[in-house]
Amino acid sequence: QVQPVESGGGLVQAGGSLRLSCSASTRTFANYAMGWFRQAPGKEREFVATISWNGDRKYYADLVRGRFTISRDNAKNTVYLQMNNLKAEDTAVYYCAAGSHARLRVSDYDYWGKGTQVTVSS
């Protein structure tokens, strides 16, 4: 079983950057695709980015492509989300999730972290 734990959220001004981290204490971390999702108040959880188990495939939501970068370090059991040029509409709780394949749906992921808050002030 995988228990992701997110960190790195916070308050940032529009145009600024943050890097989120997600760690999982499991020897099987490298077996999983890892995804980032976000949920704003009153909205459904939405896909942000995902990366395959070995990092050779990455997919991004249209709203973040070109501004966000997903990466992973299997030696550290950690996946990252570098967020640049942040906008007020990026404000949300960001969740990390582990699944069998690098796909775009919430239902494709089996294990979820508790989330980290990202607030972008305009």
C-alpha positions in Angstrom: 0.0 0.0 0.0 1.1 3.6 -0.8 0.4 6.6 1.5 1.3 9.8 -0.4 2.1 12.9 1.7 2.2 16.3 0.1 4.2 19.3 1.1 5.2 22.7 -0.2 2.0 24.5 -0.4 1.6 28.1 0.7 0.6 31.6 -0.1 2.3 33.3 -3.2 1.6 36.3 -5.3 0.4 36.0 -8.8 3.3 35.4 -11.2 5.3 33.7 -8.5 6.4 30.0 -8.2 6.0 27.1 -5.8 7.3 23.6 -5.9 5.1 20.9 -4.4 6.5 17.6 -3.2 4.8 14.3 -2.6 6.6 11.5 -0.8 5.5 7.9 -0.1 7.2 5.5 2.3 7.0 2.4 0.3 9.5 0.2 -1.5 7.1 -0.1 -4.4 7.0 3.6 -5.2 8.7 3.1 -8.6 5.8 0.7 -9.6 3.3 3.5 -9.6 2.3 6.3 -11.9 1.8 9.5 -9.9 -0.6 12.2 -10.5 -1.4 15.7 -9.2 -5.0 16.9 -8.9 -6.5 20.0 -7.4 -9.8 21.0 -5.9 -11.0 24.6 -5.5 -13.9 25.5 -3.1 -17.2 24.5 -4.6 -15.7 22.7 -7.6 -14.9 19.1 -8.4 -11.5 17.7 -8.1 -9.6 18.1 -11.5 -6.6 16.7 -13.1 -3.4 18.7 -13.2 -0.5 16.5 -14.3 0.6 12.9 -14.3 3.9 11.0 -14.8 4.5 7.3 -15.6 6.4 5.0 -13.3 9.8 5.7 -15.0 9.1 9.3 -16.0 9.0 8.7 -19.7 5.4 9.9 -20.1 4.0 13.1 -18.8 0.6 14.6 -19.4 -0.8 18.0 -18.4 -4.1 19.7 -18.2 -4.5 22.4 -20.8 -4.8 25.1 -18.1 -1.3 24.4 -16.7 0.7 23.2 -19.7 3.7 25.4 -20.2 3.6 26.7 -16.6 3.7 23.5 -14.5 6.3 20.7 -14.7 5.9 17.3 -13.1 9.0 15.1 -12.3 9.9 12.3 -10.0 12.9 10.8 -8.2 12.3 7.2 -7.5 15.5 6.9 -5.4 13.8 9.4 -3.0 10.3 8.1 -3.4 9.2 11.6 -4.3 7.3 13.3 -7.1 7.4 17.0 -7.7 5.2 19.7 -9.2 7.0 22.8 -10.2 4.5 25.6 -10.6 5.5 28.8 -12.3 3.7 32.0 -13.3 0.9 31.2 -10.9 -2.5 32.7 -11.3 -5.3 33.4 -8.9 -7.3 30.6 -10.5 -4.6 28.1 -9.5 -5.8 28.5 -5.9 -6.9 25.1 -4.6 -6.0 22.2 -2.5 -3.5 20.1 -4.4 -3.6 16.3 -4.1 -1.0 13.7 -5.0 -2.2 10.3 -6.0 -0.7 6.9 -7.0 -2.1 4.6 -9.6 -1.3 1.8 -12.0 -1.1 4.0 -15.1 -0.5 7.6 -16.0 -4.1 8.6 -16.7 -6.3 11.7 -16.3 -9.3 10.6 -14.2 -9.7 10.7 -10.5 -11.0 7.1 -10.6 -7.7 5.9 -12.2 -5.9 6.4 -8.9 -6.0 4.1 -5.9 -4.1 6.0 -3.2 -4.5 9.6 -2.2 -2.7 12.1 0.0 -4.6 14.6 2.2 -3.6 17.6 0.1 -1.7 20.8 0.5 -3.2 24.3 0.2 -2.0 26.6 -2.6 -3.2 30.2 -2.4 -2.3 32.7 -5.1 -3.1 36.3 -4.3 -3.8 38.7 -7.2 
